[in-house]
Amino acid sequence: MNNENGKTSTEIYNKLIKSLKTAGNSVLPPRTKRNVYNEIWKDDLELNRISDERKLIERDSEDYEKLTKSLKKRKRKRKGLTI
């Protein structure tokens, strides 16, 4: 369907998108990918101890589950401290 200017809605849409992209590129800085590796376990003796202990336990056991929960809690705690 053409409007009064003889352009279809798709043409108008494409022109609008192109205009928005051009405006965004001229105003906003380009996105850069940041490689941030949060290695919280390196210096955390408790986290390493729990992880080492968990490696020795069978996966389907209740102790394994408990240690996994402990690891998650410790990670959250450490993450809260580093932010």
Residue pairs with C-beta under 8 A, 6 or more apart in sequence:
1 8
1 9
2 8
3 9
3 12
7 15
38 79
38 82
40 47
40 75
40 78
40 79
40 82
41 47
41 48
41 51
44 74
44 78
46 74
47 71
47 74
47 75
47 78
50 67
50 70
50 71
50 74
51 71
53 67
54 64
54 67
54 68
54 71
57 63
57 64
57 67
58 64
